[in-house]
């Protein structure tokens, strides 16, 4: 009886939490929960584009390794968005451990066009993707934003946001229209949530 009541409470809470900005779910395995802890279920690329662009334009990003360190400074706390689940690799590893199939489906959905390899068949293969070194650490020198999620033309160039197709990190990029030069900034350290 207690298990039925607990399941009903979790199910009822789930439907309450599915909002436009924060589709969230609880993942259960033998009574353990993997909670999204208030994180948005889907990445809101327009929100990230706006916050990241603002941080860069105000010079805040010059001394920061990741935009997340400075992009919410001075922003109304009601607007600040916690890191989406897909950009929290420790959480994704726990989810893979608890519910392999659903976690893999979620990752494939979120990575979308940035991911052009065969889908991982199990948690071990998915974890290999989560363990890819970022492009700079791997010595590639720059990120390749070949499958951007949103863009915003501005003046002499265009802002782009999305995943790097080589290391699957969330990136903000500025491309100059005249000479096609680019600058990029990573949004989060996806290994530390």
Steps between C-alpha positions, in 0.01 A plus 500: 500500500782741592668433165177581313459828692866593439466428128182709484670791679799490264272474194284789617802716570642419155197638317512819708865558410465478121512869416618678186839586652547203727373169371625274775461138594595275784689186412440205728695181549427271795382798702797727419440833327715676246355849524559782258515733802320785327699480178317563174430175320572659161775748414353845433752618241348848462539563874863384488568707187364814664680451832829397339495783247429751775791370710739529204383848401543629855855364512413254775613198299858624446629355827268201535571146389127434460216741428295347783737668748394849390201489266233528771666794682252786531218292354169477687525182715152399383640475145813301583479150361684211667723292275283272283525128572665427164789732593557338840719197430518368860118496509485332158736224618279433802193492276671253262578280799137501612305502172727428206246502215317818599825688569644401160178605323513834682863563402434414136202736502695786655819460296297484180689595186825561689527124543557315173634166625290189555299530821662334801351159569567491873607711798867417444494645147302804614752561778780492243332794327464684830870441561615660173765762571402851407664623179752724672619232745516255209728738309266581212539872568138603436143378515295405194144628531366325192148441633394817677168521683431876480658802334464876527638741235640820650690777325798358314458141609281229644474333842451122501429255784495122501721198549851455371469206261843367605475505880125563562566801727247786508657798324426866421671614179539835320575491127603819320316532168786677319796271561318197651727512804345358814520511878337252734424459869394181683186542711571246775757270643281202427702276730432697817140579583 
